């Protein structure tokens, strides 16, 4: 991995290199990956499938924008969403687990957040994103607060999701 890709901030033109690194790790492991996306609406899956040959390591993407979709497609319990809210650690964890359970993948990334410009609250302001990464070793979750407009929050979410997935898989 290059020094450029180890930096927290990654520009749009560096995204293909990040995806290529991720693809290389997944192919060496013989693993497939799935995505479960809410606030990004499929942008993570899109970034992955922009790489030619991604069918060798990208298995499927779930765009579960509504709470009902999270329940129907990923098996996230409606009570979990009612109790914690769609933008929560519990739901990000359940989304990542559900992506593994409803696919042939060995790794999954899930995101749920408030991209804006509306929808934020005092507890969950615009830019709040919960991440979940699932592998056979378990699920890792993290919350980040990104600055900027809707496009900037979504772009930052895609980059962080893929950077952290790459790091977790490289360490596994």
C-alpha positions in Angstrom: 0.0 0.0 0.0 1.3 3.4 -0.9 1.7 6.2 1.6 -1.0 8.1 -0.2 -3.5 5.5 0.6 -2.6 5.4 4.3 -3.6 9.0 4.7 -7.0 9.7 6.3 -8.1 12.0 3.5 -8.3 10.5 0.1 -9.2 12.4 -3.0 -11.7 11.1 -5.5 -9.0 10.2 -8.0 -7.3 8.0 -5.4 -10.5 5.9 -4.8 -9.7 3.5 -7.7 -6.3 2.7 -6.1 -8.0 2.0 -2.7 -10.5 -0.3 -4.4 -7.7 -2.1 -6.3 -5.9 -2.7 -3.0 -9.1 -4.0 -1.4 -9.7 -6.3 -4.4 -6.2 -7.6 -4.2 -6.6 -8.5 -0.5 -10.0 -10.1 -1.0 -8.8 -12.2 -4.0 -5.7 -13.4 -2.1 -8.0 -14.6 0.7 -10.5 -16.0 -1.8 -13.2 -13.9 -0.1 -16.3 -12.1 -1.4 -17.6 -8.9 0.0 -21.1 -7.5 0.4 -22.3 -4.0 1.2 -25.3 -2.8 3.2 -25.9 0.8 2.6 -28.4 3.4 3.7 -27.1 7.0 3.6 -24.8 6.2 0.6 -27.5 4.7 -1.5 -25.2 2.2 -3.2 -22.2 4.5 -3.7 -19.9 2.0 -1.9 -21.0 -0.8 -4.2 -20.7 1.5 -7.1 -17.1 2.3 -6.2 -16.3 -1.4 -5.9 -17.9 -2.3 -9.2 -16.2 0.5 -11.0 -13.2 -1.7 -11.0 -13.1 -4.1 -14.0 -13.2 -7.7 -12.8 -14.9 -6.9 -9.5 -17.2 -9.9 -10.0 -14.3 -12.0 -8.7 -14.6 -10.5 -5.2 -17.7 -8.3 -5.0 -20.7 -10.5 -4.3 -23.7 -8.1 -3.8 -24.9 -4.8 -2.4 -28.0 -4.1 -0.4 -29.4 -0.6 -0.6 -31.6 -0.4 2.4 -32.6 3.2 2.6 -35.9 2.7 4.4 -36.3 1.0 7.8 -38.6 -1.6 6.1 -35.8 -2.5 3.7 -33.4 -3.0 6.5 -35.8 -5.4 8.1 -36.9 -7.2 4.9 -33.6 -7.5 3.1 -31.1 -7.7 6.0 -33.2 -9.1 8.9 -32.7 -6.1 11.1 -35.3 -6.4 13.8 -37.9 -3.5 13.7 -37.7 -3.3 17.5 -34.0 -2.6 17.3 -34.6 0.3 14.9 -37.5 1.5 17.2 -35.3 1.3 20.3 -32.1 2.8 18.9 -33.0 4.6 15.7 -31.9 3.7 12.2 -28.6 5.7 12.7 -27.1 3.8 15.6 -24.4 1.3 16.5 -26.9 -1.5 17.0 -28.4 -1.0 13.6 -25.0 -0.7 11.8 -24.0 -4.0 13.6 -27.2 -5.7 12.6 -26.9 -4.5 9.0 -23.3 -5.8 8.7 -24.3 -9.2 10.2 -27.4 -9.3 7.9 -25.3 -8.7 4.8 -23.2 -11.7 5.7 -26.2 -13.9 6.5 -28.0 -13.0 3.3 -25.0 -13.5 0.9 -22.1 -15.8 0.2 -19.7 -13.2 1.4 -17.0 -13.5 4.1 -16.8 -9.8 4.7 -19.3 -7.0 4.7 -19.5 -3.3 5.3 -22.6 -1.4 6.5 -23.3 2.3 6.8 -26.2 4.2 8.2 -26.2 7.9 8.7 -27.6 11.4 8.3 -26.2 12.8 5.0 -28.3 16.0 5.2 -29.1 18.7 4.6 -32.0 17.9 6.8 -32.8 15.0 9.2 -30.2 15.8 11.9 -30.9 16.2 15.6 -29.0 17.3 18.7 -28.0 13.7 19.3 -27.4 12.8 15.7 -26.4 15.9 13.7 -26.0 16.0 9.9 -22.8 14.2 9.1 -23.3 11.4 11.8 -22.5 8.0 10.3 -22.4 4.6 11.9 -20.3 1.9 10.3 -20.2 -1.8 10.7 -17.6 -4.2 9.3 -18.2 -7.9 9.6 -15.8 -10.8 9.0 -15.6 -14.3 10.5 -13.7 -12.7 13.4 -16.8 -10.7 14.3 -18.2 -7.2 13.9 -16.4 -3.9 14.4 -18.4 -0.7 14.6 -17.5 3.0 14.6 -19.2 6.3 14.5 -17.8 9.3 12.6 -19.0 12.8 12.2 -18.2 14.2 8.8 -18.4 17.9 7.7 -19.7 19.4 4.5 -22.8 19.1 2.4 -24.6 16.0 1.5 -22.2 15.1 -1.3 -19.2 15.6 1.0 -20.7 13.5 3.8 -21.5 10.6 1.4 -18.1 10.8 -0.3 -16.3 10.7 3.1 -18.5 7.8 4.1 -17.5 5.8 1.1 -13.8 6.5 1.5 -13.8 5.7 5.3 -15.9 2.5 4.8 -13.4 1.1 2.2 -10.3 2.3 4.0 -11.3 0.6 7.3 -12.4 -2.5 5.5 -9.1 -2.7 3.7 -7.2 -2.3 7.0 -9.3 -4.9 8.8 -8.9 -7.4 6.0 -5.1 -6.8 5.7 -4.8 -7.4 9.5 -6.9 -10.6 9.4 
